[in-house]
Amino acid sequence: MASEAKVDPMHQFTIEPMFGSDAWAIGGYNIAFTNSALWMAISVVVLWAFVAGGMKRELVPGRWQMMVESFTGFIDDMLEANIGTAGRKYVPYIFSLFMFILFANILGLLPLGVIGLHPFTFTSHFTVTGVLAIISFGIVLIVGFAKHGLHFFSLFVPHGTPVPMIPVIFVVELISFMVRPFSLGLRLFVAMMAGHVLLEVLSSFVIGSGNYSAGIFALAGIPSFILMVGICALEILVAGIQAYVFALLTSVYLNDAENLH
C-alpha cells in the first residue's frame, strides 16, 4: 500500500501535451499545446480580467479600481526611483511583466488538486523564465543603442578607469552584462522550483507515514503537515518577492540603457 503512495517530487514539472495535440507539428517541429501553455494562457486571461475590471475610471473608485491603480502606482514609483521621469514610458511593460509573473506564481500554488485540477507553475521552468529575461534584455539593448548608438559601449568602461586597464575592464564588464539575462531567469526559476519540490517532499512524508501506522503519522506526518502549511504561506510571499525582484532588476538594467554612467 505504501509503495502505491510514493510521490515523485519532479513529476509536477513534467510538460505534457493536451487535447490530443501531441502529434501537431509544423516543419518537423512539434507545436503541441501543453499544460505549460495552458497555464500561461490562464495567467494572461486573469491579468486581462484584473486590469479590465479596474479601468472603469469612476469618480469614486471602487476597491478593484483602487487595487489596479495601487499596483500601477507601485510600478510607476519603482521606475521613477530607478530611472527617473524617463522611466514612465516603461510602466506598461514592467507592470505587465510583474503582474504576469505574480499571477503565474500564485496560480501555481492554488490547492486545486482537491477538485482534480492540477495547477502548473510554468515559472519553475528555465525555458519560460529565460525567455522573459531575454525579452527584457533585448529591450535594454534596443533602448541603449537607439538612444546612445555606439556610445552605449561606454557602459562597459567605468568613468575614471586607467587607460592601461580599459581592455581588461571592458571584457569583465561585458561578460558581466551578458550574464544578466541568465542570472535574471535563473533566479526566478530556482526559487519557484525549490519551493514546489520541498512541498512535494513533505507531502510524501505525510502520505507515507499515514499509510504506515498511526504512531509514525503522529511522529512524522503531523509535523510535516504543519511545516507544509508554514511553507505554503512562505511560498505566497516568495511569489510576490520574485515577481518584484524580476521587475526591479529589469528596471535597473533599463536605467543603464537610459542613463549611461
N, C-alpha and C positions, 0 to 999 in steps of 0.2 A: 504493500500500500504506500509506504514511504517513497519507494522508488518512482511511483507514478506521479508524485507530487513535487519532483525535482524542478527547480526554477533555473532557467538559463538566463543569466544577467544580460547577455548580449543579444538575445532573441528580439528584444524590444526595439533594436536599432536596424533590424532587417528590412530592407526595402523590397516590397512585393508589388507586382503588377495587379491592377484591379479591373473589374468589369470586363474580364476576358481580353484585356489589351496586351497580354504578354507576347503575342505574335506580331504586333504592329511594328512596322519598320519603314523607313524612307532611306533609299540609297544604301541599304545594308545596315543601317543604324537603327537599333531598337528605340522606339519612342513610346513605350508603354506608359500608360497613366498609372502612376504608383501611389502608394499610401502617402509618400512624402509630398507628391504633387497635390494630392487631395487636401492635406492639411495646410499647405501653402495657400491653396485657393480659399479654404475656410478662413484663414487668417486675413486674407485680403478682403473677403466679404465682411468679416467682423470689423475690420478697420474702416471700410467704407461706410458701414451702418453707424459706427461710432461717430465718424465725422459728419455724416449726413444728418444725424439726429441733433447735432449741436450747431447747425448752420441756419437756424431759424431767425437769428438776429432780432429777437424780441426785445422790446424796450426794457422790460423787466425780465432778465434772463432766468430761465429755469435751471434746475440742478444739472441737467445734461449739458446745456449750453455752457454753463459755468465750468463744468468739468473739461469740456473740449477747449475752452478758452484758457483754462488754467494750464493745461498741457502745452498749448501753443505759446502762451506767455513764458512758460518754463524754458522751452526750446529757444525762444527769442532772446531771453535773458542770457542763456548759456552762450549763444552765438555772439551776442554783443560783448560779453565779458572776454571772449577768446579772440574775436576777430575785430570787433568794433562795429560801427554803423554799417559797414560794407557787408557784414555777415547776415543782414536781414534777408538778402536775396536767396539765402540757402535755407531759410526756415521751412519751406515746403518739403525739400528733400530730407533734411535732418529730422523733421517731425515724422515724416512717413517712415523713415528708417528706424527711428526709435520706437514708434508705436507698433510697427510690423514685428520687430524682434520681441517687444514686450508681450504682444498678444500671442506670438508663436510659443514663447517660453511658458506663459500661463496656461494656454490651452493644452499644452503637453502635460500639465500637472493635474488636470481635472480628473476626478475619480470616476470616469465614465465606464470603467470596466465592470462596475456593478450592474450595468444595463446591457452588457455585451458589446459595447463600443470601446475600442482601444485607441486612445489618442496617440499620435505620433509626433515626437518632438524633433522636427527637421533641423533645428539649430544644433542638434547633437551630432550632425554630420558636417565634416570639414568641407565637403564639396559645396554645401549651401553657404556656410559662413565665409568660406574662401571667396565665393562669387560675390557676396555682399561686400567683402573687403576690397576686391579687385575693382568693383564699380566705384566705390568711394575713392580708391587710389587713382583710378582713371580720371575722375572729376578733378582731383587735385592736380594731376599732370596737365589736363586741358586748361584749367584756370591759370596755372603757373606759366605755361608757355604762351597762352593767349594774352596775358597781361604783361609779361616781362620779356618774352622772346627768349633768346639765348642767355640773357642776363639771369634767367632762372637758375642757371648752373652756379651762380654765386652763392646759392643757398648751401652749397657743399664746401664753401671756404669761409669759415667764420671771420668776422672783421678783426683785424689785428694779427692774423696768422703770419708768422715769419715766412718770408719768401722761400727759403730752403725747405720748409715743412709743407708748403702748399700741395705738392703732388701726393704726399702720404696722407695728409688730412683730407684731401679731396676724395681719395679712394675709400678711406674709412667712412667718411660721411655719406658717400654714395651707396656703399654697401648697407649702412645703417638705414638709409632712406628706402632702399629696395626691399629690405626685410619687413618694412612696416605692414604691408598687406598680409604677409604670412602670420606675423605676430597678432595682428588685429583679428583675423579669422580664427586662429588657433586658440586665443584666449576664451572666446565665446564657446567654441566647440568643446574644449576641455571642461569648462565649468559646468555646462549643461549635461554632458555625458557622465561626468563623475558623480553628480548628484543622483541621476537616474539609476546608475549601476549600484550605488550604495543602497538606495531604496529597494531595489530588486533583491539584493543580497539579504537585507534584513527581512524582507517578506519571506524569503526561503527559510530563514530561521523560524519564523512564526509558523509557517505551514509544516515544516519538518518536525518541529518539536510537538506541535499539536497532533500529528499523526503517530508520534512515538508513544507518548504517555502524558497523563495529566501532570505528573510531577515535573517532567522535563519542560512541559509547556509553561508551568508556573515559574520555573527557574530561568529559562531562556526565552521562551516565546513572549511572555508578557513584557519583560524589559525591552525586548526588541521592538514590540509594537509601540510602546511608549516612546522609544527613541525614534521610530518612524514618524510619529506624529510631530515630534520636535523638528525633525529634518525636513518634513513637508513644509512647515512654517518657514524654516530657513531657506528652502528652495524658492518659495514665493519671493522672499527678499532678494535672493540671488538673481531671480528672473528679472527683477526691476533694476538691480545694480548692473548686471551685464548689459542690458539694453542701454542704460545710461553711459556706461564706460565706452561702449561701441560708438555711440553718438558723440560723446565728449572727445574721444581721440580723433574721430573724423573731423570735428570742429578745429581741433588743434592743428591737424595736418592741412586743413584749408587755410588756416591762418598763415602757415608757412608759404602757401602759394599766393595769398593776397598781400602779405606784408613781409617781404624779404628782410632778413636780419643779417 
